């Protein structure tokens, strides 16, 4: 995603072995992020019932929040996440979603 856009994919990112690389803060390869977190979900690293229902949508939102404000504060990002999830999520789900988003942001930060 580029700042101000809603969705985009590309080739920047972190290699599969976890080595750090310089990242363009205005770009997130959402497809690569989803693949990375899907793999983590299958190994039990994410606390959620369903990748498709719980993790995937939250990761997409977290990526969008990050791209829209890559230098924003965590508290602002969490408020934005909470506002976007204000629909039918109960307090337990919101906590899980916040943890998933935090993990995603930790990975996205250079």
Steps between C-alpha positions, in 0.01 A plus 500: 500500500618848429404788727154619415413188303271220602685197371808407306757226494861479395834342570636684805495317830683271731661184366364169620794435732410802714810705418436872536497715189447868450136568436324782323257620768258609227468150359366174639471180297167386645504167316842420647387608847193280481712204388749561782226517765307206351815292548532623859135417563548141382792460743289631790670839537172695477222470754188494285236250401518558125759659273240585236247650741723648772861551395483584129257791529685647800836474321355680196363777723829523695695534175264771378526690830878478486523621140265790564708615797842326499641744756191498721493385859390156612222651703366681192524181296314307770225765514464477122486119520238517775291744296514274195405195707220673687250261342424165657823414684473425872772604748687167473504519120615864512792401723600221260467736203713763675770240567497386138527860379787569743691198369444619145619855581807363679592318182434804279709743703851545355 
